[in-house]
Amino acid sequence: MKFMTRKNRMIAIFTFTSTIIAGAFSMAFSKKVVQPDGPLEPIKSFYEIEIKDINGNRIELASYSGKKVMIVNVASRCGYTSQYKNLQTLYENWSDKIEIIAIPCNDYGGQEPGTNSDIKNFCDVNYGVTFTIAEKQNIKSKPKSPLYEWLSNPDLNGWNSTLPSWNFCKYIINEEGQLIHFLRSGVNPSGKEIKDILQG
């Protein structure tokens, strides 16, 4: 019994370490901003995807038509968690041009272990978040979020196959519901890259 307990502990440590190393490697050697080379021809509309907010209510993505949308996978115990503050500032300053949907996920280093209620309280108390927070979802584990299936399947979105390499990666959807950018964790929501996209 002790052997099995120790074995399971070692497997968990190995999995956690491997996830962190893979994420760090990807962030260090991958382009920070990725965008399509040619015309966009998504097979399935972004606005058809069904997801729920952190209170369990359906998010009507079609209501965001005419605005850009940022999708960002978030975690409460990550080195990038402070980006919540930058996301809130971005939303307060640019909410006429962009909607933000935060997607809590525990797939990257186990850094979002809480319940939907825990996550909602964390965001309210620490960052005063007013943009949309979705219910907790799977991105790398199963069952995979339909949203991230669309975001990472070129047969659905028209060009991109990249999943988040770590917490706080961002996808930008344009005013017509087309995926136009993928930005890695190190891209600050208040930084030049995001502002250039919004002003473009």
Secondary structure, 3 states (H helix, E strand, C coil): CHHHHHHHHHHHHHHHHHHHHHHHHHHHHCCCEECCCCCCCCCCCHHHCCEEECCCCEECHHHHCCCEEEEEEECCCCCCCCHHHHHHHHHHHHCCCEEEEEEECCCCCCCCCCCHHHHHHHHHHHHCCCCEEECCCCCCCCCCCHHHHHHCCHHHHCCCCCCCCCCCCEEEECCCCCEEEEECCCCCCCCHHHHHHHHC
